[in-house]
């Protein structure tokens, strides 16, 4: 990351103050927490403003790697934040496993309806999530579900982008300030490709292997029984070093992939959206 300890720009400071002022409006607040850069920053700000009146909700599912769930638990324990883990069960949503182009919409609807039901039992009236202003681009059907359900997106509403959130996170001493971006494992499949618990586990194991080998930004995209590996462009050459290449080949085949390929263009956020036609996106 290029983020350094430089002074926070005035415009970013103003957005930060606006965020805190917005959060202070709510007697209590529930936050959808994935342990990523954005939701960690939002949760930390809410904890600083609202104290014990903030509750974190994390979804446990086949699409959410165990390492991310453990990070979420650790952060909430260290910050003494009430943390509720819900089983999202998105694979039981009719049509979800067929991986339609509105997959994210279906999942967000399911998740936030469960969070809302839990909040009603707990007497929490307001729910927020951590999308930022950069999420206004690309194809984001999940945002439609969030807006329809009346879920707040304070970072996006204030206009904070990812780079600003990283800088503010670093100032607040958050371990996620330089964490790589992450999306749920279901996003690794070509639209229309069948999603199953077994195939999600294959993706999780394959990506964990790459992380263990020292790659930081990784995606294992699924095309049938072929794995297409994406790493940062500057790391592409490293994966062809004989020892690493042999390890990746051996382990990916052991996991169950028939073919193992490397995308020489490197990591690209939302690369599966390129398979959508302009009419469907």
VOBA-1610 file (N, C-alpha, C; in pm, whole numbers, padded with zeros to 5 digits, always signed):
BEGIN
Unk+00083-00119+00000Unk+00000+00000+00000Unk+00088+00125+00000Unk+00038+00234-00059Unk+00113+00358-00062Unk+00081+00447+00056Unk-00013+00403+00139Unk-00055+00485+00252Unk+00061+00504+00349Unk+00087+00628+00389Unk+00192+00657+00486Unk+00132+00740+00597Unk+00219+00783+00690Unk+00169+00860+00803Unk+00155+01008+00769Unk+00131+01043+00644Unk+00116+01183+00609Unk-00008+01242+00676Unk-00009+01373+00685Unk-00122+01441+00746Unk-00250+01410+00669Unk-00357+01389+00744Unk-00486+01362+00680Unk-00535+01489+00611Unk-00571+01482+00483Unk-00620+01600+00412Unk-00743+01661+00481Unk-00757+01791+00469Unk-00867+01863+00533Unk-01003+01807+00491Unk-01018+01778+00363Unk-01146+01726+00314Unk-01179+01593+00380Unk-01078+01508+00397Unk-01100+01379+00462Unk-01136+01398+00608Unk-01070+01493+00674Unk-01101+01522+00815Unk-01245+01568+00830Unk-01292+01648+00737Unk-01430+01695+00744Unk-01528+01579+00727Unk-01496+01489+00636Unk-01580+01371+00619Unk-01582+01287+00746Unk-01465+01273+00808Unk-01454+01194+00931Unk-01539+01255+01041Unk-01533+01385+01057Unk-01614+01453+01159Unk-01763+01437+01128Unk-01798+01443+01000Unk-01938+01424+00962Unk-01985+01283+00994Unk-01895+01186+00976Unk-01928+01047+01007Unk-01957+01031+01156Unk-01870+01085+01240Unk-01891+01074+01385Unk-02020+01142+01427Unk-02047+01258+01367Unk-02171+01330+01399Unk-02293+01248+01358Unk-02283+01181+01244Unk-02393+01096+01197Unk-02416+00980+01292Unk-02310+00916+01335Unk-02322+00800+01424Unk-02379+00837+01560Unk-02351+00959+01604Unk-02400+01004+01735Unk-02552+01017+01740Unk-02615+01021+01624Unk-02760+01040+01619Unk-02837+00919+01670Unk-02772+00804+01674Unk-02845+00680+01699Unk-02824+00632+01843Unk-02934+00607+01915Unk-02923+00557+02053Unk-02852+00422+02058Unk-02873+00341+01956Unk-02806+00212+01945Unk-02791+00179+01797Unk-02695+00095+01767Unk-02665+00069+01626Unk-02613-00073+01608Unk-02664-00139+01505Unk-02613-00270+01464Unk-02531-00251+01338Unk-02417-00318+01331Unk-02330-00305+01214Unk-02298-00443+01158Unk-02321-00459+01028Unk-02281-00582+00960Unk-02130-00581+00948Unk-02066-00679+01011Unk-01920-00676+01029Unk-01855-00798+00965Unk-01770-00773+00865Unk-01702-00882+00794Unk-01555-00891+00828Unk-01505-00798+00911Unk-01363-00789+00946Unk-01279-00731+00832Unk-01344-00675+00731Unk-01272-00609+00623Unk-01234-00467+00661Unk-01167-00399+00570Unk-01119-00263+00595Unk-01233-00169+00632Unk-01339-00169+00553Unk-01447-00072+00571Unk-01531-00098+00695Unk-01577-00221+00712Unk-01665-00249+00826Unk-01590-00242+00958Unk-01460-00273+00957Unk-01380-00260+01080Unk-01368-00114+01120Unk-01342-00028+01022Unk-01332+00115+01050Unk-01464+00170+01101Unk-01573+00133+01034Unk-01705+00182+01076Unk-01739+00133+01216Unk-01712+00008+01244Unk-01741-00048+01377Unk-01658+00021+01484Unk-01531+00047+01455Unk-01445+00113+01553Unk-01494+00255+01582Unk-01533+00327+01477Unk-01586+00463+01496Unk-01714+00459+01580Unk-01801+00365+01550Unk-01927+00353+01624Unk-01900+00317+01770Unk-01804+00230+01794Unk-01768+00193+01931Unk-01716+00314+02007Unk-01635+00396+01941Unk-01580+00515+02006Unk-01689+00616+02040Unk-01792+00622+01957Unk-01900+00720+01976Unk-02011+00668+02066Unk-02050+00543+02045Unk-02169+00488+02112Unk-02136+00395+02228Unk-02010+00358+02243Unk-01973+00270+02353Unk-02041+00135+02343Unk-02104+00094+02452Unk-02168-00038+02457Unk-02298-00046+02378Unk-02339+00063+02316Unk-02466+00064+02243Unk-02449+00025+02096Unk-02335-00034+02062Unk-02314-00084+01926Unk-02300-00236+01931Unk-02359-00302+01834Unk-02354-00448+01825Unk-02307-00488+01685Unk-02211-00579+01679Unk-02160-00628+01551Unk-02229-00760+01515Unk-02266-00772+01389Unk-02326-00896+01338Unk-02237-00951+01226Unk-02199-01075+01238Unk-02117-01140+01135Unk-02187-01266+01086Unk-02186-01284+00954Unk-02249-01402+00894Unk-02150-01517+00889Unk-02196-01633+00931Unk-02116-01755+00918Unk-02175-01836+00803Unk-02093-01864+00703Unk-02144-01938+00587Unk-02029-02002+00512Unk-02064-02086+00415Unk-01964-02150+00330Unk-01889-02048+00245Unk-01950-01932+00223Unk-01890-01830+00138Unk-01794-01739+00214Unk-01785-01759+00346Unk-01704-01671+00431Unk-01593-01755+00493Unk-01466-01733+00454Unk-01358-01818+00503Unk-01345-01816+00656Unk-01303-01926+00710Unk-01287-01939+00855Unk-01190-01835+00909Unk-01084-01803+00832Unk-00986-01706+00881Unk-01049-01569+00903Unk-01146-01532+00817Unk-01212-01402+00832Unk-01303-01402+00954Unk-01371-01512+00979Unk-01457-01522+01097Unk-01374-01513+01224Unk-01258-01577+01225Unk-01170-01571+01343Unk-01120-01429+01366Unk-01089-01357+01259Unk-01045-01217+01272Unk-01157-01131+01328Unk-01280-01156+01284Unk-01394-01080+01334Unk-01413-01104+01484Unk-01405-01229+01524Unk-01419-01263+01666Unk-01309-01197+01749Unk-01187-01203+01700Unk-01073-01147+01773Unk-01088-00996+01792Unk-01127-00925+01686Unk-01140-00780+01694Unk-01246-00741+01796Unk-01361-00805+01789Unk-01470-00771+01882Unk-01433-00805+02026Unk-01360-00913+02045Unk-01317-00950+02180Unk-01220-00846+02236Unk-01126-00802+02153Unk-01028-00704+02197Unk-01092-00569+02227Unk-01192-00532+02148Unk-01258-00403+02165Unk-01377-00410+02260Unk-01404-00531+02310Unk-01517-00552+02402Unk-01650-00507+02339Unk-01670-00549+02215Unk-01792-00519+02141Unk-01881-00642+02140Unk-02009-00622+02170Unk-02101-00735+02161Unk-02105-00786+02018Unk-02084-00916+02003Unk-02068-00975+01870Unk-02164-01092+01855Unk-02251-01083+01757Unk-02349-01188+01731Unk-02320-01251+01595Unk-02307-01382+01594Unk-02278-01455+01470Unk-02405-01526+01424Unk-02443-01498+01300Unk-02564-01556+01242Unk-02527-01652+01130Unk-02598-01762+01121Unk-02581-01853+01008Unk-02664-01800+00892Unk-02596-01758+00786Unk-02668-01691+00676Unk-02743-01789+00587Unk-02688-01910+00568Unk-02757-02016+00491Unk-02800-01969+00353Unk-02715-01890+00288Unk-02754-01839+00156Unk-02767-01949+00051Unk-02701-02063+00073Unk-02712-02171-00025Unk-02852-02232-00028Unk-02932-02201+00074Unk-03070-02250+00077Unk-03168-02154+00010Unk-03121-02037-00030Unk-03208-01941-00099Unk-03243-01997-00237Unk-03371-02003-00272Unk-03408-02055-00405Unk-03335-01983-00517Unk-03266-02059-00599Unk-03197-02003-00715Unk-03055-01959-00689Unk-03016-01940-00564Unk-02883-01886-00534Unk-02771-01974-00591Unk-02784-02105-00572Unk-02677-02197-00613Unk-02656-02201-00764Unk-02753-02150-00840Unk-02736-02140-00985Unk-02654-02018-01024Unk-02615-01939-00924Unk-02528-01823-00943Unk-02582-01725-01047Unk-02704-01675-01026Unk-02759-01575-01119Unk-02687-01442-01102Unk-02708-01352-01195Unk-02638-01224-01189Unk-02682-01139-01070Unk-02796-01171-01010Unk-02841-01097-00891Unk-02812-01176-00763Unk-02713-01265-00770Unk-02676-01348-00655Unk-02652-01264-00529Unk-02577-01158-00544Unk-02542-01074-00429Unk-02667-01008-00370Unk-02761-00973-00455Unk-02888-00915-00410Unk-02962-01015-00321Unk-02970-01140-00367Unk-03040-01243-00291Unk-02975-01265-00155Unk-02843-01268-00154Unk-02769-01294-00031Unk-02786-01180+00068Unk-02773-01056+00021Unk-02786-00941+00110Unk-02927-00933+00169Unk-03026-00963+00088Unk-03163-00965+00140Unk-03177-01064+00254Unk-03126-01184+00233Unk-03134-01289+00335Unk-03060-01247+00462Unk-02938-01196+00446Unk-02856-01160+00562Unk-02919-01048+00643Unk-02959-00940+00576Unk-03008-00825+00650Unk-03147-00848+00708Unk-03223-00935+00648Unk-03351-00971+00710Unk-03327-01047+00839Unk-03224-01131+00842Unk-03190-01202+00965Unk-03137-01106+01071Unk-03053-01011+01028Unk-03002-00912+01122Unk-03117-00828+01177Unk-03208-00789+01090Unk-03322-00707+01135Unk-03407-00783+01236Unk-03432-00910+01212Unk-03511-00990+01307Unk-03441-00997+01443Unk-03310-01014+01441Unk-03234-01018+01567Unk-03238-00883+01637Unk-03229-00776+01559Unk-03233-00641+01616Unk-03368-00611+01680Unk-03474-00660+01620Unk-03607-00639+01678Unk-03618-00706+01814Unk-03557-00823+01827Unk-03558-00892+01957Unk-03474-00818+02060Unk-03368-00751+02013Unk-03277-00682+02104Unk-03313-00535+02126Unk-03413-00486+02053Unk-03452-00346+02068Unk-03361-00249+01996Unk-03289-00296+01895Unk-03202-00209+01815Unk-03278-00166+01690Unk-03288-00036+01668Unk-03371+00014+01559Unk-03294+00042+01430Unk-03163+00062+01439Unk-03087+00107+01323Unk-02977+00008+01287Unk-02966-00020+01158Unk-02865-00113+01107Unk-02780-00040+01002Unk-02649-00061+01008Unk-02558+00002+00912Unk-02462-00102+00855Unk-02408-00069+00738Unk-02307-00156+00676Unk-02197-00070+00617Unk-02087-00134+00573Unk-01965-00060+00545Unk-01928-00031+00402Unk-02020-00030+00308Unk-01981+00005+00172Unk-01932+00149+00168Unk-01838+00178+00076Unk-01781+00313+00066Unk-01813+00374-00069Unk-01767+00497-00091Unk-01806+00569-00212Unk-01751+00504-00339Unk-01643+00427-00328Unk-01591+00357-00445Unk-01687+00249-00494Unk-01774+00203-00406Unk-01868+00097-00441Unk-01982+00146-00530Unk-01986+00276-00555Unk-02091+00329-00643Unk-02068+00290-00789Unk-01945+00246-00820Unk-01916+00202-00956Unk-01933+00052-00967Unk-01902-00002-01085Unk-01911-00145-01114Unk-02054-00195-01097Unk-02071-00325-01102Unk-02203-00387-01092Unk-02221-00434-00948Unk-02308-00370-00871Unk-02324-00397-00728Unk-02471-00422-00693Unk-02524-00537-00729Unk-02666-00564-00698Unk-02693-00569-00549Unk-02591-00598-00468Unk-02611-00602-00324Unk-02653-00467-00268Unk-02606-00359-00329Unk-02643-00225-00282Unk-02792-00200-00301Unk-02850-00260-00404Unk-02995-00244-00426Unk-03073-00303-00309Unk-03032-00421-00264Unk-03100-00485-00150Unk-03083-00401-00025Unk-02963-00348-00005Unk-02935-00266+00113Unk-03025-00143+00116Unk-03038-00078+00001Unk-03121+00042-00007Unk-03269+00009+00010Unk-03314-00101-00050Unk-03455-00140-00038Unk-03494-00170+00107Unk-03401-00225+00182Unk-03429-00263+00321Unk-03405-00149+00419Unk-03361-00035+00369Unk-03340+00080+00457Unk-03218+00068+00546Unk-03117-00008+00500Unk-02993-00022+00575Unk-02906+00100+00548Unk-02846+00156+00652Unk-02762+00273+00636Unk-02624+00236+00582Unk-02571+00323+00498Unk-02434+00308+00446Unk-02360+00439+00475Unk-02324+00465+00601Unk-02270+00595+00639Unk-02141+00633+00567Unk-02052+00539+00544Unk-01927+00572+00475Unk-01954+00618+00333Unk-02041+00548+00266Unk-02078+00584+00128Unk-02156+00715+00126Unk-02245+00731+00223Unk-02326+00853+00230Unk-02240+00977+00254Unk-02139+00963+00339Unk-02050+01076+00370Unk-01954+01102+00255Unk-01929+00999+00173Unk-01838+01015+00059Unk-01696+00970+00085Unk-01676+00887+00188Unk-01542+00835+00216Unk-01508+00722+00119Unk-01391+00732+00057Unk-01348+00626-00034Unk-01249+00533+00037Unk-01209+00428-00031Unk-01124+00325+00030Unk-00991+00382+00078Unk-00927+00464-00004Unk-00797+00519+00034Unk-00809+00607+00158Unk-00915+00687+00166Unk-00935+00770+00285Unk-00959+00684+00408Unk-01035+00578+00392Unk-01064+00488+00504Unk-00937+00420+00552Unk-00849+00384+00460Unk-00722+00324+00499Unk-00638+00423+00581Unk-00632+00547+00537Unk-00553+00648+00609Unk-00609+00671+00749Unk-00739+00685+00759Unk-00802+00707+00889Unk-00788+00583+00977Unk-00796+00466+00917Unk-00779+00341+00993Unk-00639+00331+01050Unk-00541+00372+00971Unk-00402+00368+01020Unk-00385+00463+01138Unk-00442+00581+01127Unk-00433+00677+01237Unk-00497+00622+01364Unk-00606+00545+01347Unk-00675+00487+01462Unk-00610+00358+01513Unk-00501+00319+01447Unk-00429+00201+01492Unk-00498+00070+01461Unk-00581+00069+01359Unk-00654-00053+01324Unk-00566-00146+01241Unk-00567-00275+01272Unk-00482-00370+01200Unk-00522-00389+01054Unk-00641-00345+01019Unk-00692-00365+00883Unk-00655-00252+00788Unk-00579-00152+00834Unk-00556-00035+00749Unk-00493-00073+00615Unk-00409-00179+00616Unk-00346-00223+00491Unk-00389-00363+00450Unk-00504-00406+00502Unk-00555-00539+00465Unk-00603-00537+00320Unk-00578-00646+00251Unk-00621-00655+00112Unk-00773-00667+00104Unk-00827-00617-00006Unk-00972-00623-00026Unk-01016-00769-00038Unk-01137-00795+00008Unk-01189-00932+00005Unk-01336-00929-00035Unk-01376-01029-00110Unk-01517-01048-00144Unk-01553-01192-00114Unk-01680-01219-00094Unk-01721-01354-00056Unk-01680-01455-00162Unk-01662-01579-00120Unk-01610-01682-00210Unk-01703-01713-00326Unk-01832-01685-00310Unk-01926-01709-00421Unk-01896-01621-00541Unk-01827-01510-00519Unk-01795-01419-00628Unk-01687-01474-00720Unk-01630-01588-00686Unk-01522-01646-00767Unk-01575-01727-00886Unk-01705-01747-00890Unk-01764-01833-00993Unk-01822-01751-01108Unk-01803-01799-01229Unk-01867-01737-01346Unk-02018-01742-01326Unk-02087-01633-01360Unk-02233-01631-01348Unk-02293-01749-01423Unk-02383-01819-01356Unk-02444-01938-01415Unk-02375-02067-01376Unk-02256-02056-01318Unk-02180-02173-01273Unk-02234-02218-01138Unk-02254-02347-01122Unk-02313-02403-01000Unk-02223-02376-00879Unk-02284-02328-00770Unk-02214-02306-00644Unk-02255-02416-00547Unk-02157-02485-00490Unk-02185-02589-00391Unk-02091-02571-00273Unk-02125-02626-00156Unk-02035-02617-00041Unk-01898-02677-00071Unk-01895-02786-00146Unk-01769-02853-00178Unk-01680-02764-00265Unk-01739-02697-00361Unk-01660-02611-00451Unk-01615-02484-00380Unk-01696-02433-00289Unk-01655-02318-00209Unk-01536-02356-00121Unk-01537-02475-00065Unk-01425-02522+00017Unk-01299-02535-00068Unk-01312-02577-00193Unk-01197-02585-00282Unk-01135-02446-00302Unk-01220-02346-00323Unk-01170-02210-00340Unk-01099-02163-00214Unk-01162-02186-00099Unk-01102-02142+00028Unk-00965-02205+00049Unk-00954-02335+00025Unk-00827-02404+00044Unk-00721-02353-00053Unk-00761-02331-00179Unk-00666-02285-00280Unk-00616-02145-00248Unk-00705-02056-00208Unk-00663-01920-00176Unk-00578-01917-00050Unk-00610-02002+00047Unk-00530-02007+00168Unk-00388-02054+00136Unk-00375-02147+00045Unk-00242-02192+00003Unk-00160-02076-00053Unk-00222-01997-00140Unk-00151-01883-00199Unk-00112-01781-00093Unk-00200-01758+00003Unk-00167-01667+00113Unk-00051-01722+00194Unk-00052-01851+00221Unk+00056-01914+00297Unk+00189-01907+00223Unk+00183-01901+00091Unk+00305-01891+00009Unk+00357-01747+00000Unk+00286-01653+00062Unk+00334-01516+00067Unk+00269-01419-00029Unk+00169-01464-00104Unk+00096-01373-00191Unk-00010-01300-00107Unk-00029-01172-00132Unk-00114-01091-00046Unk-00255-01071-00102Unk-00265-01035-00227Unk-00396-01017-00291Unk-00418-01136-00382Unk-00512-01221-00348Unk-00531-01344-00427Unk-00679-01365-00458Unk-00703-01422-00574Unk-00834-01470-00612Unk-00814-01599-00691Unk-00896-01698-00662Unk-00898-01820-00743Unk-01035-01824-00809Unk-01038-01789-00937Unk-01163-01784-01013Unk-01193-01922-01071Unk-01320-01957-01071Unk-01361-02091-01111Unk-01429-02090-01247Unk-01376-02170-01338Unk-01434-02190-01471Unk-01447-02341-01491Unk-01564-02395-01461Unk-01579-02540-01466Unk-01492-02603-01358Unk-01404-02693-01398Unk-01309-02753-01304Unk-01170-02693-01320Unk-01164-02576-01384Unk-01037-02505-01400Unk-01027-02392-01299Unk-00907-02373-01246Unk-00881-02261-01155Unk-00799-02156-01229Unk-00846-02032-01224Unk-00770-01920-01282Unk-00720-01834-01167Unk-00591-01833-01146Unk-00531-01764-01032Unk-00504-01618-01067Unk-00548-01529-00979Unk-00515-01387-00990Unk-00435-01347-00867Unk-00319-01285-00890Unk-00242-01223-00783Unk-00206-01083-00832Unk-00151-00999-00744Unk-00111-00866-00787Unk-00018-00877-00908Unk-00030-00782-01000Unk+00045-00791-01126Unk+00195-00806-01102Unk+00247-00736-01001Unk+00391-00745-00974Unk+00431-00881-00917Unk+00332-00959-00873Unk+00361-01092-00816Unk+00343-01205-00916Unk+00294-01173-01036Unk+00267-01279-01134Unk+00393-01358-01164Unk+00506-01289-01181Unk+00630-01358-01215Unk+00673-01453-01104Unk+00640-01419-00978Unk+00683-01502-00864Unk+00618-01640-00867Unk+00496-01645-00918Unk+00424-01772-00914Unk+00484-01874-01011Unk+00568-01824-01105Unk+00631-01914-01201Unk+00770-01960-01155Unk+00814-01915-01037Unk+00938-01970-00981Unk+00917-02120-00962Unk+01012-02202-01003Unk+00990-02348-01005Unk+00933-02406-00877Unk+00987-02370-00763Unk+00940-02429-00637Unk+00795-02392-00609Unk+00761-02264-00631Unk+00624-02219-00605Unk+00529-02279-00708Unk+00570-02277-00835Unk+00485-02333-00941Unk+00453-02480-00914Unk+00554-02556-00875Unk+00534-02698-00848Unk+00441-02720-00730Unk+00458-02638-00625Unk+00371-02650-00507Unk+00227-02618-00543Unk+00208-02508-00616Unk+00073-02467-00655Unk+00009-02575-00742Unk+00082-02625-00839Unk+00028-02728-00928Unk-00011-02853-00851Unk+00079-02901-00768Unk+00052-03023-00691Unk-00068-03008-00600Unk-00070-02897-00525Unk-00176-02878-00425Unk-00311-02847-00489Unk-00313-02770-00597Unk-00440-02740-00663Unk-00501-02866-00722Unk-00417-02952-00778Unk-00470-03078-00831Unk-00519-03167-00716Unk-00447-03165-00605Unk-00491-03243-00489Unk-00625-03193-00438Unk-00645-03062-00439Unk-00771-03003-00394Unk-00886-03047-00484Unk-00855-03071-00613Unk-00960-03121-00701Unk-00973-03052-00836Unk-00885-02955-00865Unk-00893-02885-00993Unk-00829-02969-01103Unk-00893-02972-01219Unk-00839-03045-01334Unk-00730-02966-01403Unk-00753-02836-01422Unk-00656-02748-01486Unk-00626-02631-01392Unk-00500-02585-01395Unk-00457-02473-01311Unk-00392-02370-01401Unk-00447-02249-01404Unk-00396-02143-01489Unk-00367-02018-01407Unk-00284-01930-01464Unk-00252-01802-01401Unk-00292-01690-01496Unk-00366-01593-01446Unk-00406-01477-01526Unk-00289-01380-01530Unk-00225-01365-01646Unk-00106-01281-01656Unk-00138-01133-01645Unk-00267-01097-01651Unk-00305-00957-01632Unk-00310-00919-01485Unk-00301-01018-01396Unk-00301-00989-01252Unk-00440-00971-01195Unk-00442-00940-01065Unk-00569-00926-00992Unk-00649-00807-01044Unk-00780-00829-01059Unk-00873-00722-01098Unk-01000-00739-01016Unk-01039-00634-00946Unk-01162-00641-00868Unk-01282-00658-00961Unk-01374-00745-00921Unk-01495-00766-01000Unk-01471-00820-01138Unk-01365-00899-01157Unk-01333-00943-01293Unk-01441-01032-01354Unk-01517-01102-01270Unk-01624-01186-01324Unk-01736-01104-01386Unk-01745-00976-01350Unk-01849-00892-01409Unk-01822-00865-01557Unk-01700-00894-01602Unk-01669-00877-01743Unk-01746-00977-01830Unk-01795-01084-01766Unk-01871-01184-01841Unk-02014-01140-01865Unk-02055-01030-01800Unk-02191-00979-01819Unk-02196-00889-01941Unk-02303-00898-02017Unk-02323-00807-02129Unk-02371-00673-02074Unk-02350-00562-02147Unk-02397-00431-02100Unk-02546-00430-02069Unk-02623-00515-02138Unk-02767-00515-02117Unk-02805-00578-01983Unk-02721-00672-01934Unk-02756-00742-01810Unk-02689-00683-01689Unk-02582-00608-01706Unk-02510-00551-01592Unk-02584-00432-01537
//
